[in-house]
Amino acid sequence: MTIVVKRTLFGASALASALVVGLAGTAGAATIGFHKTSTSGKAEVGGTYEYHVSGSIPGSQEKLYAGSFQGAYAKDKVSGDGYEAVLALSYQDWVGGAWVSVKNKVAVVNGSKSWTFKNKKDVKAYACDRKVGTTKLLNCRAAF
């Protein structure tokens, strides 16, 4: 009997949590602070990421998201080694009635900035190294 009661309570708790998360996702903005280093430890990225539902695709239940990055930075932790720090992004962009996949979008190199976005989904940030003078990203690690 104890096992059944615990399972029932756990199930009710999980359902309540799912409903709260679902309601919060549609009602307000989610804000995520992030801080990570690349897998080599040479690059450090951080900042605050905020997103919210901004609409839906006409004739679909699928959501569009808008938001911002505030104080997003990429810091080179080993200066003079020939590598720079990069905050890179990947996401889906709603363009011309279709989702377009964007990968390895360089957002910040050895500095900081803030920006807003709209009509995106599946936004992910990465801490990466990049050899100075090249475009290839190395040693990337997901920041959130």
N, CA, C and O atoms as CSV, one atom per row, in Angstrom:
chain,resi,resn,atom,element,x,y,z
A,1,MET,N,N,0.816,-1.190,0.000
A,1,MET,CA,C,0.000,0.000,0.000
A,1,MET,C,C,0.854,1.246,0.000
A,1,MET,O,O,0.509,2.224,-0.663
A,2,THR,N,N,1.957,1.240,0.722
A,2,THR,CA,C,2.833,2.410,0.792
A,2,THR,C,C,3.410,2.739,-0.582
A,2,THR,O,O,3.488,3.909,-0.956
A,3,ILE,N,N,3.809,1.731,-1.326
A,3,ILE,CA,C,4.382,1.951,-2.647
A,3,ILE,C,C,3.354,2.594,-3.573
A,3,ILE,O,O,3.690,3.519,-4.313
A,4,VAL,N,N,2.134,2.132,-3.546
A,4,VAL,CA,C,1.077,2.687,-4.388
A,4,VAL,C,C,0.822,4.144,-4.044
A,4,VAL,O,O,0.659,4.975,-4.938
A,5,VAL,N,N,0.785,4.458,-2.765
A,5,VAL,CA,C,0.545,5.833,-2.323
A,5,VAL,C,C,1.684,6.735,-2.785
A,5,VAL,O,O,1.430,7.834,-3.278
A,6,LYS,N,N,2.948,6.290,-2.636
A,6,LYS,CA,C,4.083,7.090,-3.064
A,6,LYS,C,C,4.053,7.319,-4.568
A,6,LYS,O,O,4.331,8.425,-5.031
A,7,ARG,N,N,3.721,6.288,-5.332
A,7,ARG,CA,C,3.656,6.444,-6.783
A,7,ARG,C,C,2.557,7.425,-7.162
A,7,ARG,O,O,2.746,8.256,-8.051
A,8,THR,N,N,1.418,7.336,-6.501
A,8,THR,CA,C,0.312,8.242,-6.788
A,8,THR,C,C,0.696,9.678,-6.457
A,8,THR,O,O,0.423,10.591,-7.235
A,9,LEU,N,N,1.328,9.878,-5.308
A,9,LEU,CA,C,1.762,11.222,-4.922
A,9,LEU,C,C,2.816,11.752,-5.882
A,9,LEU,O,O,2.780,12.922,-6.263
A,10,PHE,N,N,3.760,10.891,-6.277
A,10,PHE,CA,C,4.790,11.304,-7.220
A,10,PHE,C,C,4.153,11.681,-8.558
A,10,PHE,O,O,4.514,12.700,-9.148
A,11,GLY,N,N,3.225,10.884,-9.035
A,11,GLY,CA,C,2.536,11.159,-10.299
A,11,GLY,C,C,1.765,12.468,-10.244
A,11,GLY,O,O,1.802,13.249,-11.195
A,12,ALA,N,N,1.069,12.717,-9.145
A,12,ALA,CA,C,0.316,13.970,-8.987
A,12,ALA,C,C,1.273,15.153,-8.933
A,12,ALA,O,O,0.997,16.206,-9.507
A,13,SER,N,N,2.395,14.980,-8.242
A,13,SER,CA,C,3.384,16.047,-8.152
A,13,SER,C,C,3.997,16.341,-9.520
A,13,SER,O,O,4.183,17.504,-9.876
A,14,ALA,N,N,4.307,15.312,-10.277
A,14,ALA,CA,C,4.882,15.489,-11.614
A,14,ALA,C,C,3.895,16.187,-12.539
A,14,ALA,O,O,4.280,17.060,-13.316
A,15,LEU,N,N,2.611,15.802,-12.456
A,15,LEU,CA,C,1.588,16.442,-13.277
A,15,LEU,C,C,1.455,17.911,-12.913
A,15,LEU,O,O,1.372,18.760,-13.799
A,16,ALA,N,N,1.435,18.220,-11.633
A,16,ALA,CA,C,1.330,19.611,-11.186
A,16,ALA,C,C,2.538,20.418,-11.669
A,16,ALA,O,O,2.380,21.554,-12.115
A,17,SER,N,N,3.736,19.844,-11.584
A,17,SER,CA,C,4.939,20.533,-12.054
A,17,SER,C,C,4.870,20.777,-13.556
A,17,SER,O,O,5.220,21.861,-14.024
A,18,ALA,N,N,4.429,19.792,-14.306
A,18,ALA,CA,C,4.318,19.949,-15.756
A,18,ALA,C,C,3.327,21.052,-16.108
A,18,ALA,O,O,3.568,21.836,-17.025
A,19,LEU,N,N,2.216,21.113,-15.383
A,19,LEU,CA,C,1.233,22.163,-15.647
A,19,LEU,C,C,1.799,23.538,-15.321
A,19,LEU,O,O,1.583,24.488,-16.073
A,20,VAL,N,N,2.514,23.655,-14.222
A,20,VAL,CA,C,3.113,24.939,-13.856
A,20,VAL,C,C,4.130,25.365,-14.901
A,20,VAL,O,O,4.124,26.521,-15.325
A,21,VAL,N,N,5.011,24.451,-15.331
A,21,VAL,CA,C,6.001,24.771,-16.344
A,21,VAL,C,C,5.304,25.150,-17.648
A,21,VAL,O,O,5.691,26.126,-18.291
A,22,GLY,N,N,4.304,24.411,-18.038
A,22,GLY,CA,C,3.563,24.719,-19.260
A,22,GLY,C,C,2.905,26.077,-19.207
A,22,GLY,O,O,2.955,26.830,-20.180
A,23,LEU,N,N,2.293,26.400,-18.092
A,23,LEU,CA,C,1.643,27.702,-17.957
A,23,LEU,C,C,2.665,28.821,-17.907
A,23,LEU,O,O,2.457,29.877,-18.506
A,24,ALA,N,N,3.757,28.608,-17.206
A,24,ALA,CA,C,4.787,29.638,-17.114
A,24,ALA,C,C,5.417,29.897,-18.478
A,24,ALA,O,O,5.759,31.034,-18.804
A,25,GLY,N,N,5.571,28.829,-19.279
A,25,GLY,CA,C,6.171,28.984,-20.597
A,25,GLY,C,C,5.342,29.838,-21.523
A,25,GLY,O,O,5.894,30.503,-22.399
A,26,THR,N,N,4.034,29.841,-21.358
A,26,THR,CA,C,3.194,30.632,-22.236
A,26,THR,C,C,2.836,31.975,-21.637
A,26,THR,O,O,2.440,32.885,-22.365
A,27,ALA,N,N,2.962,32.118,-20.343
A,27,ALA,CA,C,2.512,33.342,-19.693
A,27,ALA,C,C,3.603,34.399,-19.584
A,27,ALA,O,O,3.307,35.589,-19.686
A,28,GLY,N,N,4.847,34.001,-19.380
A,28,GLY,CA,C,5.878,34.996,-19.129
A,28,GLY,C,C,7.204,34.608,-19.701
A,28,GLY,O,O,7.365,33.547,-20.303
A,29,ALA,N,N,8.144,35.480,-19.504
A,29,ALA,CA,C,9.486,35.266,-20.026
A,29,ALA,C,C,10.294,34.362,-19.106
A,29,ALA,O,O,10.126,34.377,-17.886
A,30,ALA,N,N,11.164,33.584,-19.710
A,30,ALA,CA,C,12.120,32.771,-18.962
A,30,ALA,C,C,13.477,33.443,-19.085
A,30,ALA,O,O,13.887,33.826,-20.181
A,31,THR,N,N,14.171,33.588,-17.972
A,31,THR,CA,C,15.487,34.213,-17.974
A,31,THR,C,C,16.508,33.198,-17.476
A,31,THR,O,O,16.310,32.550,-16.448
A,32,ILE,N,N,17.604,33.070,-18.222
A,32,ILE,CA,C,18.640,32.103,-17.899
A,32,ILE,C,C,19.977,32.829,-17.820
A,32,ILE,O,O,20.403,33.454,-18.792
A,33,GLY,N,N,20.635,32.752,-16.683
A,33,GLY,CA,C,22.001,33.233,-16.579
A,33,GLY,C,C,22.913,32.094,-16.998
A,33,GLY,O,O,22.656,30.941,-16.651
A,34,PHE,N,N,23.965,32.391,-17.732
A,34,PHE,CA,C,24.863,31.320,-18.160
A,34,PHE,C,C,26.318,31.740,-18.002
A,34,PHE,O,O,26.658,32.921,-18.070
A,35,HIS,N,N,27.171,30.730,-17.788
A,35,HIS,CA,C,28.608,30.931,-17.627
A,35,HIS,C,C,29.269,29.582,-17.898
A,35,HIS,O,O,29.022,28.616,-17.176
A,36,LYS,N,N,30.106,29.510,-18.931
A,36,LYS,CA,C,30.783,28.256,-19.292
A,36,LYS,C,C,32.142,28.557,-19.893
A,36,LYS,O,O,32.397,29.667,-20.359
A,37,THR,N,N,33.008,27.561,-19.878
A,37,THR,CA,C,34.279,27.638,-20.595
A,37,THR,C,C,34.252,26.618,-21.732
A,37,THR,O,O,33.507,25.639,-21.693
A,38,SER,N,N,35.078,26.867,-22.740
A,38,SER,CA,C,35.232,25.893,-23.822
A,38,SER,C,C,35.865,24.635,-23.238
A,38,SER,O,O,36.351,24.651,-22.107
A,39,THR,N,N,35.863,23.553,-23.998
A,39,THR,CA,C,36.417,22.307,-23.469
A,39,THR,C,C,37.908,22.420,-23.194
A,39,THR,O,O,38.435,21.658,-22.383
A,40,SER,N,N,38.603,23.346,-23.843
A,40,SER,CA,C,40.030,23.561,-23.580
A,40,SER,C,C,40.255,24.426,-22.341
A,40,SER,O,O,41.344,24.433,-21.767
A,41,GLY,N,N,39.195,25.170,-21.928
A,41,GLY,CA,C,39.329,26.090,-20.809
A,41,GLY,C,C,39.916,27.435,-21.199
A,41,GLY,O,O,40.102,28.295,-20.338
A,42,LYS,N,N,40.216,27.636,-22.490
A,42,LYS,CA,C,40.833,28.881,-22.954
A,42,LYS,C,C,39.827,30.007,-23.154
A,42,LYS,O,O,40.190,31.181,-23.068
A,43,ALA,N,N,38.560,29.664,-23.421
A,43,ALA,CA,C,37.523,30.667,-23.664
A,43,ALA,C,C,36.461,30.571,-22.577
A,43,ALA,O,O,36.091,29.481,-22.141
A,44,GLU,N,N,35.982,31.724,-22.153
A,44,GLU,CA,C,34.907,31.799,-21.156
A,44,GLU,C,C,33.794,32.666,-21.735
A,44,GLU,O,O,34.054,33.739,-22.279
A,45,VAL,N,N,32.544,32.191,-21.615
A,45,VAL,CA,C,31.390,32.983,-22.065
A,45,VAL,C,C,30.381,33.089,-20.931
A,45,VAL,O,O,30.376,32.276,-20.007
A,46,GLY,N,N,29.535,34.097,-21.015
A,46,GLY,CA,C,28.505,34.258,-20.004
A,46,GLY,C,C,27.554,35.382,-20.380
A,46,GLY,O,O,27.684,36.012,-21.429
A,47,GLY,N,N,26.599,35.612,-19.498
A,47,GLY,CA,C,25.606,36.660,-19.711
A,47,GLY,C,C,24.245,36.191,-19.252
A,47,GLY,O,O,24.122,35.247,-18.471
A,48,THR,N,N,23.226,36.868,-19.750
A,48,THR,CA,C,21.842,36.523,-19.437
A,48,THR,C,C,21.063,36.376,-20.731
A,48,THR,O,O,21.148,37.218,-21.626
A,49,TYR,N,N,20.299,35.288,-20.817
A,49,TYR,CA,C,19.471,34.984,-21.979
A,49,TYR,C,C,18.020,35.005,-21.517
A,49,TYR,O,O,17.674,34.359,-20.528
A,50,GLU,N,N,17.172,35.740,-22.224
A,50,GLU,CA,C,15.747,35.818,-21.892
A,50,GLU,C,C,14.949,35.508,-23.153
A,50,GLU,O,O,15.283,35.977,-24.241
A,51,TYR,N,N,13.888,34.711,-22.996
A,51,TYR,CA,C,13.020,34.437,-24.139
A,51,TYR,C,C,11.572,34.326,-23.683
A,51,TYR,O,O,11.286,34.056,-22.516
A,52,HIS,N,N,10.665,34.543,-24.636
A,52,HIS,CA,C,9.228,34.431,-24.360
A,52,HIS,C,C,8.503,34.106,-25.666
A,52,HIS,O,O,9.012,34.364,-26.757
A,53,VAL,N,N,7.327,33.545,-25.533
A,53,VAL,CA,C,6.492,33.262,-26.699
A,53,VAL,C,C,6.028,34.603,-27.252
A,53,VAL,O,O,5.467,35.423,-26.526
A,54,SER,N,N,6.267,34.820,-28.540
A,54,SER,CA,C,5.882,36.084,-29.163
A,54,SER,C,C,4.736,35.921,-30.148
A,54,SER,O,O,4.214,36.906,-30.670
A,55,GLY,N,N,4.348,34.689,-30.399
A,55,GLY,CA,C,3.251,34.431,-31.330
A,55,GLY,C,C,3.267,32.977,-31.749
A,55,GLY,O,O,3.987,32.155,-31.183
A,56,SER,N,N,2.473,32.680,-32.737
A,56,SER,CA,C,2.463,31.326,-33.276
A,56,SER,C,C,2.399,31.394,-34.793
A,56,SER,O,O,1.992,32.395,-35.382
A,57,ILE,N,N,2.813,30.300,-35.397
A,57,ILE,CA,C,2.803,30.216,-36.851
A,57,ILE,C,C,1.351,30.080,-37.293
A,57,ILE,O,O,0.637,29.217,-36.783
A,58,PRO,N,N,0.894,30.918,-38.238
A,58,PRO,CA,C,-0.498,30.852,-38.697
A,58,PRO,C,C,-0.878,29.437,-39.141
A,58,PRO,O,O,-0.157,28.794,-39.902
A,59,GLY,N,N,-2.027,28.970,-38.647
A,59,GLY,CA,C,-2.524,27.643,-38.987
A,59,GLY,C,C,-1.805,26.516,-38.276
A,59,GLY,O,O,-1.925,25.358,-38.676
A,60,SER,N,N,-1.058,26.832,-37.229
A,60,SER,CA,C,-0.267,25.829,-36.517
A,60,SER,C,C,-0.308,26.102,-35.022
A,60,SER,O,O,-0.594,27.219,-34.591
A,61,GLN,N,N,-0.023,25.082,-34.243
A,61,GLN,CA,C,0.114,25.228,-32.796
A,61,GLN,C,C,1.548,25.615,-32.422
A,61,GLN,O,O,1.828,25.914,-31.261
A,62,GLU,N,N,2.452,25.611,-33.404
A,62,GLU,CA,C,3.860,25.870,-33.138
A,62,GLU,C,C,4.101,27.335,-32.766
A,62,GLU,O,O,3.541,28.244,-33.378
A,63,LYS,N,N,4.939,27.545,-31.759
A,63,LYS,CA,C,5.202,28.873,-31.207
A,63,LYS,C,C,6.423,29.536,-31.855
A,63,LYS,O,O,7.361,28.873,-32.298
A,64,LEU,N,N,6.371,30.853,-31.891
A,64,LEU,CA,C,7.512,31.680,-32.252
A,64,LEU,C,C,8.026,32.332,-30.970
A,64,LEU,O,O,7.235,32.664,-30.087
A,65,TYR,N,N,9.326,32.515,-30.863
A,65,TYR,CA,C,9.926,33.084,-29.662
A,65,TYR,C,C,10.700,34.356,-29.991
A,65,TYR,O,O,11.241,34.507,-31.086
A,66,ALA,N,N,10.739,35.253,-29.033
A,66,ALA,CA,C,11.541,36.472,-29.107
A,66,ALA,C,C,12.288,36.575,-27.780
A,66,ALA,O,O,11.953,35.885,-26.818
A,67,GLY,N,N,13.282,37.425,-27.735
A,67,GLY,CA,C,14.015,37.588,-26.487
A,67,GLY,C,C,15.246,38.424,-26.663
A,67,GLY,O,O,15.338,39.253,-27.569
A,68,SER,N,N,16.213,38.192,-25.763
A,68,SER,CA,C,17.429,38.997,-25.797
A,68,SER,C,C,18.586,38.287,-25.104
A,68,SER,O,O,18.400,37.356,-24.320
A,69,PHE,N,N,19.763,38.755,-25.418
A,69,PHE,CA,C,20.977,38.435,-24.684
A,69,PHE,C,C,21.439,39.749,-24.071
A,69,PHE,O,O,21.585,40.747,-24.776
A,70,GLN,N,N,21.670,39.755,-22.774
A,70,GLN,CA,C,22.120,40.961,-22.073
A,70,GLN,C,C,23.491,40.702,-21.471
A,70,GLN,O,O,23.705,39.695,-20.795
A,71,GLY,N,N,24.417,41.621,-21.722
A,71,GLY,CA,C,25.769,41.485,-21.175
A,71,GLY,C,C,26.455,40.201,-21.600
A,71,GLY,O,O,27.263,39.654,-20.850
A,72,ALA,N,N,26.145,39.713,-22.788
A,72,ALA,CA,C,26.769,38.479,-23.272
A,72,ALA,C,C,28.240,38.762,-23.585
A,72,ALA,O,O,28.570,39.765,-24.219
A,73,TYR,N,N,29.113,37.867,-23.132
A,73,TYR,CA,C,30.534,38.123,-23.335
A,73,TYR,C,C,31.283,36.851,-23.716
A,73,TYR,O,O,30.845,35.732,-23.450
A,74,ALA,N,N,32.430,37.075,-24.351
A,74,ALA,CA,C,33.398,36.016,-24.647
A,74,ALA,C,C,34.750,36.555,-24.196
A,74,ALA,O,O,35.190,37.612,-24.649
A,75,LYS,N,N,35.400,35.824,-23.305
A,75,LYS,CA,C,36.657,36.285,-22.710
A,75,LYS,C,C,37.752,35.266,-22.982
A,75,LYS,O,O,37.598,34.077,-22.701
A,76,ASP,N,N,38.859,35.748,-23.531
A,76,ASP,CA,C,40.025,34.915,-23.785
A,76,ASP,C,C,40.775,34.755,-22.466
A,76,ASP,O,O,41.277,35.730,-21.907
A,77,LYS,N,N,40.847,33.523,-21.973
A,77,LYS,CA,C,41.480,33.271,-20.670
A,77,LYS,C,C,42.985,33.031,-20.770
A,77,LYS,O,O,43.681,33.022,-19.754
A,78,VAL,N,N,43.497,32.834,-22.010
A,78,VAL,CA,C,44.931,32.592,-22.198
A,78,VAL,C,C,45.406,33.526,-23.320
A,78,VAL,O,O,45.506,33.115,-24.476
A,79,SER,N,N,45.688,34.750,-22.976
A,79,SER,CA,C,46.070,35.726,-24.003
A,79,SER,C,C,47.429,35.383,-24.617
A,79,SER,O,O,48.309,34.819,-23.967
A,80,GLY,N,N,47.564,35.747,-25.901
A,80,GLY,CA,C,48.833,35.548,-26.595
A,80,GLY,C,C,49.097,34.151,-27.104
A,80,GLY,O,O,50.194,33.875,-27.590
A,81,ASP,N,N,48.103,33.239,-27.006
A,81,ASP,CA,C,48.326,31.857,-27.454
A,81,ASP,C,C,47.877,31.612,-28.896
A,81,ASP,O,O,47.970,30.486,-29.384
A,82,GLY,N,N,47.389,32.655,-29.587
A,82,GLY,CA,C,46.967,32.506,-30.977
A,82,GLY,C,C,45.508,32.099,-31.144
A,82,GLY,O,O,45.050,31.865,-32.263
A,83,TYR,N,N,44.772,32.014,-30.028
A,83,TYR,CA,C,43.355,31.673,-30.083
A,83,TYR,C,C,42.539,32.798,-29.457
A,83,TYR,O,O,43.024,33.536,-28.599
A,84,GLU,N,N,41.304,32.912,-29.900
A,84,GLU,CA,C,40.386,33.901,-29.336
A,84,GLU,C,C,39.138,33.203,-28.818
A,84,GLU,O,O,38.831,32.074,-29.200
A,85,ALA,N,N,38.426,33.901,-27.937
A,85,ALA,CA,C,37.203,33.357,-27.339
A,85,ALA,C,C,35.993,33.756,-28.178
A,85,ALA,O,O,35.887,34.894,-28.635
A,86,VAL,N,N,35.081,32.801,-28.373
A,86,VAL,CA,C,33.895,33.040,-29.190
A,86,VAL,C,C,32.645,32.548,-28.464
A,86,VAL,O,O,32.613,31.431,-27.946
A,87,LEU,N,N,31.622,33.393,-28.435
A,87,LEU,CA,C,30.274,32.987,-28.032
A,87,LEU,C,C,29.543,32.725,-29.339
A,87,LEU,O,O,29.265,33.653,-30.099
A,88,ALA,N,N,29.233,31.468,-29.598
A,88,ALA,CA,C,28.570,31.068,-30.842
A,88,ALA,C,C,27.148,30.630,-30.542
A,88,ALA,O,O,26.842,30.207,-29.427
A,89,LEU,N,N,26.279,30.731,-31.541
A,89,LEU,CA,C,24.870,30.364,-31.399
A,89,LEU,C,C,24.449,29.370,-32.466
A,89,LEU,O,O,25.015,29.317,-33.558
A,90,SER,N,N,23.441,28.584,-32.119
A,90,SER,CA,C,22.707,27.798,-33.109
A,90,SER,C,C,21.234,27.988,-32.779
A,90,SER,O,O,20.866,28.127,-31.613
A,91,TYR,N,N,20.393,27.994,-33.809
A,91,TYR,CA,C,18.960,28.201,-33.610
A,91,TYR,C,C,18.208,27.904,-34.895
A,91,TYR,O,O,18.804,27.694,-35.951
A,92,GLN,N,N,16.902,27.890,-34.784
A,92,GLN,CA,C,16.007,27.790,-35.925
A,92,GLN,C,C,15.408,29.176,-36.138
A,92,GLN,O,O,14.914,29.786,-35.190
A,93,ASP,N,N,15.447,29.679,-37.368
A,93,ASP,CA,C,14.971,31.015,-37.707
A,93,ASP,C,C,13.763,30.880,-38.647
A,93,ASP,O,O,13.850,30.196,-39.667
A,94,TRP,N,N,12.649,31.522,-38.313
A,94,TRP,CA,C,11.450,31.489,-39.149
A,94,TRP,C,C,11.609,32.560,-40.224
A,94,TRP,O,O,11.511,33.754,-39.941
A,95,VAL,N,N,11.858,32.119,-41.470
A,95,VAL,CA,C,12.112,33.032,-42.578
A,95,VAL,C,C,11.288,32.608,-43.784
A,95,VAL,O,O,11.380,31.466,-44.235
A,96,GLY,N,N,10.483,33.529,-44.305
A,96,GLY,CA,C,9.731,33.253,-45.533
A,96,GLY,C,C,8.807,32.063,-45.450
A,96,GLY,O,O,8.591,31.379,-46.450
A,97,GLY,N,N,8.252,31.798,-44.273
A,97,GLY,CA,C,7.300,30.708,-44.115
A,97,GLY,C,C,7.904,29.345,-43.834
A,97,GLY,O,O,7.211,28.332,-43.925
A,98,ALA,N,N,9.199,29.305,-43.489
A,98,ALA,CA,C,9.847,28.020,-43.185
A,98,ALA,C,C,10.931,28.215,-42.132
A,98,ALA,O,O,11.477,29.307,-41.977
A,99,TRP,N,N,11.234,27.132,-41.410
A,99,TRP,CA,C,12.319,27.159,-40.437
A,99,TRP,C,C,13.637,26.959,-41.168
A,99,TRP,O,O,13.777,26.037,-41.971
A,100,VAL,N,N,14.598,27.824,-40.888
A,100,VAL,CA,C,15.943,27.741,-41.452
A,100,VAL,C,C,16.908,27.470,-40.295
A,100,VAL,O,O,16.913,28.197,-39.302
A,101,SER,N,N,17.713,26.436,-40.426
A,101,SER,CA,C,18.667,26.069,-39.396
A,101,SER,C,C,19.919,26.947,-39.506
A,101,SER,O,O,20.513,27.064,-40.578
A,102,VAL,N,N,20.308,27.558,-38.392
A,102,VAL,CA,C,21.515,28.382,-38.329
A,102,VAL,C,C,22.438,27.740,-37.299
A,102,VAL,O,O,22.045,27.520,-36.153
A,103,LYS,N,N,23.661,27.442,-37.714
A,103,LYS,CA,C,24.638,26.807,-36.814
A,103,LYS,C,C,25.933,27.592,-36.838
A,103,LYS,O,O,26.306,28.178,-37.854
A,104,ASN,N,N,26.611,27.596,-35.707
A,104,ASN,CA,C,27.918,28.239,-35.580
A,104,ASN,C,C,27.888,29.725,-35.920
A,104,ASN,O,O,28.842,30.249,-36.493
A,105,LYS,N,N,26.804,30.403,-35.571
A,105,LYS,CA,C,26.697,31.847,-35.768
A,105,LYS,C,C,27.556,32.527,-34.701
A,105,LYS,O,O,27.282,32.395,-33.508
A,106,VAL,N,N,28.573,33.240,-35.116
A,106,VAL,CA,C,29.458,33.935,-34.182
A,106,VAL,C,C,28.737,35.184,-33.689
A,106,VAL,O,O,28.394,36.065,-34.477
A,107,ALA,N,N,28.511,35.253,-32.384
A,107,ALA,CA,C,27.781,36.378,-31.795
A,107,ALA,C,C,28.722,37.374,-31.124
A,107,ALA,O,O,28.525,38.584,-31.244
A,108,VAL,N,N,29.740,36.884,-30.419
A,108,VAL,CA,C,30.685,37.755,-29.714
A,108,VAL,C,C,32.075,37.141,-29.805
A,108,VAL,O,O,32.238,35.934,-29.629
A,109,VAL,N,N,33.078,37.975,-30.080
A,109,VAL,CA,C,34.475,37.544,-30.096
A,109,VAL,C,C,35.256,38.481,-29.177
A,109,VAL,O,O,35.298,39.690,-29.401
A,110,ASN,N,N,35.871,37.914,-28.146
A,110,ASN,CA,C,36.725,38.685,-27.231
A,110,ASN,C,C,36.117,40.032,-26.849
A,110,ASN,O,O,36.765,41.068,-26.996
A,111,GLY,N,N,34.896,40.024,-26.368
A,111,GLY,CA,C,34.240,41.267,-25.976
A,111,GLY,C,C,32.892,40.979,-25.365
A,111,GLY,O,O,32.623,39.874,-24.894
A,112,SER,N,N,32.038,42.007,-25.379
A,112,SER,CA,C,30.684,41.818,-24.852
A,112,SER,C,C,29.707,42.697,-25.612
A,112,SER,O,O,30.090,43.717,-26.184
A,113,LYS,N,N,28.436,42.291,-25.614
A,113,LYS,CA,C,27.380,43.086,-26.218
A,113,LYS,C,C,26.028,42.527,-25.800
A,113,LYS,O,O,25.934,41.440,-25.229
A,114,SER,N,N,24.996,43.283,-26.094
A,114,SER,CA,C,23.612,42.888,-25.834
A,114,SER,C,C,22.832,43.041,-27.130
A,114,SER,O,O,23.139,43.915,-27.940
A,115,TRP,N,N,21.812,42.187,-27.334
A,115,TRP,CA,C,20.984,42.281,-28.530
A,115,TRP,C,C,19.655,41.592,-28.286
A,115,TRP,O,O,19.494,40.838,-27.327
A,116,THR,N,N,18.705,41.865,-29.173
A,116,THR,CA,C,17.393,41.224,-29.111
A,116,THR,C,C,17.215,40.353,-30.355
A,116,THR,O,O,17.947,40.489,-31.336
A,117,PHE,N,N,16.225,39.454,-30.294
A,117,PHE,CA,C,15.917,38.616,-31.448
A,117,PHE,C,C,14.418,38.336,-31.480
A,117,PHE,O,O,13.721,38.537,-30.486
A,118,LYS,N,N,13.932,37.875,-32.622
A,118,LYS,CA,C,12.527,37.471,-32.748
A,118,LYS,C,C,12.410,36.372,-33.799
A,118,LYS,O,O,13.306,36.175,-34.620
A,119,ASN,N,N,11.293,35.666,-33.757
A,119,ASN,CA,C,10.986,34.585,-34.702
A,119,ASN,C,C,12.050,33.489,-34.732
A,119,ASN,O,O,12.486,33.053,-35.798
A,120,LYS,N,N,12.454,33.060,-33.547
A,120,LYS,CA,C,13.443,31.994,-33.411
A,120,LYS,C,C,12.883,30.883,-32.526
A,120,LYS,O,O,11.879,31.066,-31.837
A,121,LYS,N,N,13.548,29.734,-32.557
A,121,LYS,CA,C,13.289,28.651,-31.599
A,121,LYS,C,C,14.561,27.839,-31.458
A,121,LYS,O,O,15.472,27.945,-32.279
A,122,ASP,N,N,14.616,27.031,-30.419
A,122,ASP,CA,C,15.752,26.139,-30.171
A,122,ASP,C,C,17.084,26.883,-30.115
A,122,ASP,O,O,18.079,26.408,-30.661
A,123,VAL,N,N,17.113,28.038,-29.464
A,123,VAL,CA,C,18.340,28.825,-29.363
A,123,VAL,C,C,19.283,28.156,-28.363
A,123,VAL,O,O,18.891,27.814,-27.247
A,124,LYS,N,N,20.536,27.979,-28.789
A,124,LYS,CA,C,21.570,27.399,-27.933
A,124,LYS,C,C,22.831,28.248,-28.071
A,124,LYS,O,O,23.135,28.747,-29.155
A,125,ALA,N,N,23.559,28.407,-26.974
A,125,ALA,CA,C,24.814,29.169,-26.979
A,125,ALA,C,C,25.968,28.236,-26.650
A,125,ALA,O,O,25.800,27.245,-25.939
A,126,TYR,N,N,27.150,28.567,-27.181
A,126,TYR,CA,C,28.331,27.732,-26.996
A,126,TYR,C,C,29.550,28.587,-26.674
A,126,TYR,O,O,29.692,29.699,-27.183
A,127,ALA,N,N,30.423,28.062,-25.831
A,127,ALA,CA,C,31.735,28.646,-25.571
A,127,ALA,C,C,32.713,27.924,-26.479
A,127,ALA,O,O,32.848,26.702,-26.410
A,128,CYS,N,N,33.400,28.684,-27.336
A,128,CYS,CA,C,34.310,28.079,-28.313
A,128,CYS,C,C,35.637,28.822,-28.362
A,128,CYS,O,O,35.736,29.988,-27.981
A,129,ASP,N,N,36.657,28.109,-28.846
A,129,ASP,CA,C,37.951,28.711,-29.190
A,129,ASP,C,C,37.948,28.878,-30.710
A,129,ASP,O,O,37.239,28.171,-31.426
A,130,ARG,N,N,38.753,29.826,-31.186
A,130,ARG,CA,C,38.947,29.989,-32.628
A,130,ARG,C,C,40.358,30.522,-32.845
A,130,ARG,O,O,40.764,31.508,-32.230
A,131,LYS,N,N,41.098,29.857,-33.725
A,131,LYS,CA,C,42.447,30.320,-34.042
A,131,LYS,C,C,42.321,31.693,-34.702
A,131,LYS,O,O,41.509,31.876,-35.609
A,132,VAL,N,N,43.117,32.650,-34.251
A,132,VAL,CA,C,43.078,34.005,-34.785
A,132,VAL,C,C,43.275,33.955,-36.305
A,132,VAL,O,O,44.177,33.280,-36.800
A,133,GLY,N,N,42.425,34.674,-37.032
A,133,GLY,CA,C,42.514,34.741,-38.485
A,133,GLY,C,C,41.772,33.648,-39.222
A,133,GLY,O,O,41.822,33.591,-40.451
A,134,THR,N,N,41.076,32.766,-38.488
A,134,THR,CA,C,40.308,31.694,-39.135
A,134,THR,C,C,38.833,31.813,-38.741
A,134,THR,O,O,38.464,32.655,-37.922
A,135,THR,N,N,38.002,30.960,-39.334
A,135,THR,CA,C,36.574,30.960,-39.006
A,135,THR,C,C,36.122,29.670,-38.344
A,135,THR,O,O,34.987,29.586,-37.876
A,136,LYS,N,N,36.983,28.665,-38.296
A,136,LYS,CA,C,36.610,27.363,-37.734
A,136,LYS,C,C,36.543,27.435,-36.210
A,136,LYS,O,O,37.493,27.862,-35.555
A,137,LEU,N,N,35.398,27.007,-35.652
A,137,LEU,CA,C,35.216,26.982,-34.204
A,137,LEU,C,C,35.754,25.665,-33.654
A,137,LEU,O,O,35.555,24.603,-34.244
A,138,LEU,N,N,36.434,25.751,-32.519
A,138,LEU,CA,C,37.072,24.591,-31.898
A,138,LEU,C,C,36.661,24.473,-30.434
A,138,LEU,O,O,36.324,25.467,-29.790
A,139,ASN,N,N,36.693,23.248,-29.916
A,139,ASN,CA,C,36.525,22.994,-28.491
A,139,ASN,C,C,35.240,23.578,-27.906
A,139,ASN,O,O,35.234,24.049,-26.769
A,140,CYS,N,N,34.160,23.548,-28.673
A,140,CYS,CA,C,32.889,24.143,-28.241
A,140,CYS,C,C,32.218,23.332,-27.149
A,140,CYS,O,O,32.250,22.101,-27.156
A,141,ARG,N,N,31.604,24.049,-26.202
A,141,ARG,CA,C,30.832,23.435,-25.119
A,141,ARG,C,C,29.544,24.235,-24.970
A,141,ARG,O,O,29.560,25.466,-24.966
A,142,ALA,N,N,28.416,23.510,-24.845
A,142,ALA,CA,C,27.125,24.173,-24.680
A,142,ALA,C,C,27.121,24.995,-23.393
A,142,ALA,O,O,27.543,24.521,-22.339
A,143,ALA,N,N,26.635,26.239,-23.497
A,143,ALA,CA,C,26.587,27.130,-22.349
A,143,ALA,C,C,25.260,27.010,-21.604
A,143,ALA,O,O,25.193,27.318,-20.414
A,144,PHE,N,N,24.217,26.572,-22.280
A,144,PHE,CA,C,22.916,26.267,-21.670
A,144,PHE,C,C,22.121,25.389,-22.568
A,144,PHE,O,O,20.995,25.020,-22.233
